[in-house]
Amino acid sequence: MEFPATAAVLQRLAEDVKAGYVDSLIRNGRPTKYGKDRLADTVTTVVTVNEKSFTVSLKLNKYWEYVEEGTGPARGRAQYWPRPSAILNWIEVKPVIPRPDGNGRIPSPKSLAFLIGRKIHEVGTKGTHDLQKTKDAVLPQYYEQIADALRKDVGNYVKALFL
């Protein structure tokens, strides 16, 4: 049995979730607005329709979870130290303007990257839940369309059986 109408609706759903997610990432500046490896440029959709299941998924860069959920403080573990090169890139892209310390010294970009990395290590980061918010906004718009497409596909299958 084939499900062409259902597959078409699910493909539109996937593209709408992707577009909404990318828009949300860019609008919120997550994680950067520029660069060759920004999360917004790596989102792809995968729709699988067969007789046993229907699957709609997004393929994302591996760091999407940290953007979505944030990170907790390391609490003595070394695993949450962000890459200094990534923070340096972020400082340049954002741009982050360093402020003088108590003695009036302005940190170099490398020092600023270390300070930001240490803060992330100690405190963590806050997730934005862009993907969850996008799914919550887009999915309800498709419930009826998916049901209609399934009815159409099953109806066509039943007609084909008896003709």
BELMOLIN-V400245 format. One record per residue. N is the residue number from 0. SS is DSSP state (h for helix, s for strand, l for the rest). PSI is psi in whole degrees, -180 to 180 (none if undefined). OMEGA is omega in degrees with one decimal (NA if undefined). Layout:
BEGIN
n->N ss->SS psi->PSI omega->OMEGA
n->N ss->SS psi->PSI omega->OMEGA
END
This chain:
BEGIN
n->0 ss->l psi->137 omega->178.8
n->1 ss->l psi->155 omega->-177.1
n->2 ss->l psi->65 omega->-175.6
n->3 ss->h psi->-41 omega->-179.8
n->4 ss->h psi->-41 omega->179.1
n->5 ss->h psi->-43 omega->178.7
n->6 ss->h psi->-40 omega->-179.9
n->7 ss->h psi->-43 omega->178.9
n->8 ss->h psi->-43 omega->179.7
n->9 ss->h psi->-34 omega->177.0
n->10 ss->h psi->-41 omega->176.6
n->11 ss->h psi->-40 omega->177.1
n->12 ss->h psi->-48 omega->-179.3
n->13 ss->h psi->-44 omega->-179.4
n->14 ss->h psi->-37 omega->178.1
n->15 ss->h psi->-40 omega->177.0
n->16 ss->h psi->-45 omega->178.5
n->17 ss->h psi->-49 omega->-177.7
n->18 ss->h psi->-43 omega->179.0
n->19 ss->h psi->-41 omega->179.9
n->20 ss->h psi->-47 omega->179.1
n->21 ss->h psi->-44 omega->178.2
n->22 ss->h psi->-44 omega->179.5
n->23 ss->h psi->-43 omega->178.2
n->24 ss->h psi->-46 omega->-178.4
n->25 ss->h psi->-45 omega->-179.6
n->26 ss->h psi->-37 omega->-178.4
n->27 ss->l psi->2 omega->179.4
n->28 ss->l psi->36 omega->-176.1
n->29 ss->l psi->127 omega->-17.7
n->30 ss->l psi->-24 omega->174.6
n->31 ss->l psi->160 omega->178.0
n->32 ss->l psi->-13 omega->-177.2
n->33 ss->l psi->166 omega->177.4
n->34 ss->l psi->159 omega->-176.7
n->35 ss->l psi->-17 omega->-173.7
n->36 ss->l psi->32 omega->-177.9
n->37 ss->l psi->146 omega->-175.8
n->38 ss->h psi->-41 omega->-177.3
n->39 ss->h psi->-27 omega->-178.8
n->40 ss->h psi->-8 omega->-174.5
n->41 ss->l psi->2 omega->-177.2
n->42 ss->l psi->126 omega->174.0
n->43 ss->s psi->155 omega->-178.3
n->44 ss->s psi->150 omega->175.6
n->45 ss->s psi->121 omega->177.7
n->46 ss->s psi->125 omega->179.4
n->47 ss->s psi->124 omega->179.2
n->48 ss->s psi->121 omega->173.4
n->49 ss->l psi->-174 omega->-175.7
n->50 ss->l psi->-21 omega->-175.9
n->51 ss->l psi->-27 omega->-175.6
n->52 ss->l psi->161 omega->172.8
n->53 ss->s psi->127 omega->-177.8
n->54 ss->s psi->130 omega->173.1
n->55 ss->s psi->123 omega->-179.7
n->56 ss->s psi->162 omega->175.0
n->57 ss->s psi->140 omega->171.5
n->58 ss->s psi->128 omega->-174.3
n->59 ss->l psi->158 omega->172.5
n->60 ss->l psi->152 omega->-173.0
n->61 ss->l psi->-21 omega->-178.2
n->62 ss->l psi->7 omega->-178.2
n->63 ss->h psi->-34 omega->-178.8
n->64 ss->h psi->-38 omega->-179.2
n->65 ss->h psi->-34 omega->176.4
n->66 ss->h psi->-43 omega->-177.1
n->67 ss->h psi->-51 omega->-172.6
n->68 ss->h psi->-17 omega->-175.2
n->69 ss->s psi->-176 omega->177.1
n->70 ss->s psi->148 omega->175.2
n->71 ss->l psi->171 omega->176.2
n->72 ss->l psi->152 omega->-176.0
n->73 ss->l psi->-28 omega->-179.0
n->74 ss->l psi->53 omega->176.2
n->75 ss->l psi->-14 omega->178.4
n->76 ss->l psi->146 omega->-177.2
n->77 ss->h psi->1 omega->-170.5
n->78 ss->h psi->-14 omega->-177.2
n->79 ss->h psi->16 omega->175.6
n->80 ss->l psi->116 omega->178.2
n->81 ss->l psi->156 omega->179.2
n->82 ss->l psi->127 omega->178.8
n->83 ss->h psi->-36 omega->-179.9
n->84 ss->h psi->-36 omega->178.1
n->85 ss->h psi->-40 omega->179.1
n->86 ss->h psi->-40 omega->176.2
n->87 ss->h psi->-44 omega->177.5
n->88 ss->h psi->-45 omega->179.8
n->89 ss->h psi->-41 omega->179.2
n->90 ss->h psi->-42 omega->-179.4
n->91 ss->h psi->-42 omega->-175.3
n->92 ss->h psi->-41 omega->-171.3
n->93 ss->h psi->-49 omega->-19.2
n->94 ss->l psi->151 omega->176.2
n->95 ss->l psi->122 omega->179.5
n->96 ss->l psi->118 omega->-179.1
n->97 ss->l psi->144 omega->176.3
n->98 ss->l psi->148 omega->178.4
n->99 ss->l psi->147 omega->176.0
n->100 ss->l psi->-170 omega->-178.2
n->101 ss->l psi->-25 omega->179.5
n->102 ss->l psi->6 omega->178.7
n->103 ss->l psi->5 omega->-179.9
n->104 ss->l psi->138 omega->176.1
n->105 ss->l psi->125 omega->-177.8
n->106 ss->l psi->148 omega->174.2
n->107 ss->l psi->164 omega->176.9
n->108 ss->h psi->-40 omega->179.0
n->109 ss->h psi->-43 omega->178.4
n->110 ss->h psi->-41 omega->178.9
n->111 ss->h psi->-41 omega->177.9
n->112 ss->h psi->-41 omega->177.9
n->113 ss->h psi->-45 omega->-178.7
n->114 ss->h psi->-43 omega->178.3
n->115 ss->h psi->-44 omega->178.0
n->116 ss->h psi->-42 omega->178.3
n->117 ss->h psi->-41 omega->178.9
n->118 ss->h psi->-43 omega->177.1
n->119 ss->h psi->-41 omega->179.2
n->120 ss->h psi->-42 omega->-175.6
n->121 ss->h psi->-38 omega->-171.8
n->122 ss->h psi->-32 omega->-175.5
n->123 ss->l psi->-172 omega->178.4
n->124 ss->s psi->159 omega->179.4
n->125 ss->s psi->131 omega->177.0
n->126 ss->l psi->154 omega->-178.7
n->127 ss->l psi->-16 omega->178.4
n->128 ss->l psi->35 omega->-179.8
n->129 ss->h psi->-43 omega->-178.3
n->130 ss->h psi->-46 omega->180.0
n->131 ss->h psi->-44 omega->178.6
n->132 ss->h psi->-40 omega->179.1
n->133 ss->h psi->-46 omega->178.6
n->134 ss->h psi->-44 omega->179.9
n->135 ss->h psi->-32 omega->-179.9
n->136 ss->h psi->-36 omega->-172.2
n->137 ss->h psi->-42 omega->-173.5
n->138 ss->h psi->-47 omega->-178.1
n->139 ss->h psi->-26 omega->178.8
n->140 ss->h psi->-17 omega->-174.4
n->141 ss->l psi->-9 omega->-176.8
n->142 ss->h psi->-50 omega->-178.0
n->143 ss->h psi->-38 omega->179.1
n->144 ss->h psi->-40 omega->178.8
n->145 ss->h psi->-43 omega->178.6
n->146 ss->h psi->-44 omega->178.6
n->147 ss->h psi->-43 omega->-179.7
n->148 ss->h psi->-41 omega->177.3
n->149 ss->h psi->-44 omega->177.4
n->150 ss->h psi->-43 omega->-179.8
n->151 ss->h psi->-46 omega->-179.0
n->152 ss->h psi->-44 omega->179.4
n->153 ss->h psi->-40 omega->177.7
n->154 ss->h psi->-44 omega->178.0
n->155 ss->h psi->-36 omega->178.5
n->156 ss->h psi->-45 omega->179.9
n->157 ss->h psi->-42 omega->176.9
n->158 ss->h psi->-43 omega->-179.5
n->159 ss->h psi->-31 omega->179.0
n->160 ss->h psi->-36 omega->-173.3
n->161 ss->h psi->0 omega->178.9
n->162 ss->l psi->none omega->NA
END
